[in-house]
């Protein structure tokens, strides 16, 4: 598998090419504030070549171009059922924070706008549990609730594309923001009990899972 990191603001999106089939999968779709997001993808592959967009959760900085990719380029969208209402309404609340820096970041965003708005859409593939797709047998879609109720990760071998379950701003850590921190901790336990080596987070540089063990 080839992995290309596509930055969108301070959000990491990942464009991956399957080793066996050569198919392209995009993990998360950036923020609509990033006017060059699609251009960045096209520097790697034509947008029409993307077979699947996986949304790790329904927040504005991860789904900004999902509607355009679906409607204009025929890209199918996969996400968890518990975040479906978010994207069909096209708005989100900023989740609570569990430390001072996180609370300051949350206050700053809420001061600018109480809700984040983005183009709404209807996902093509909605999952409820740990799932594999016949078309992408190398990938496993793993529910990891906490940051949002419908957060998921994408597992490829010993690699986890973790969305916002984890972050690596000053150092690797569980997310500072969650709708349910108890569920977030349970999802962290799920990850720690898997045979995983490398984490690709939604924010910050990739890191080995052992940094959190």
Secondary structure, 3 states (H helix, E strand, C coil): CEEEEEEECCEEEEEEECCCCCCEEEECCCCCCCCCHHHHHHCCCCHHHEEEEECCCCCHHHHCCHHHHHHHHCCEEEEEHHHHHHHHHCEECCCEECCHHHHHHHHHHHHHCCCEECCCCCCCEEECCCEEECCEEEEEEEECCCCCCCCEEEEECCEEEEECCEEECCCEEECCEECCHHHHHHHHHHHHCCCCCEEEECCECCEEHHHHC
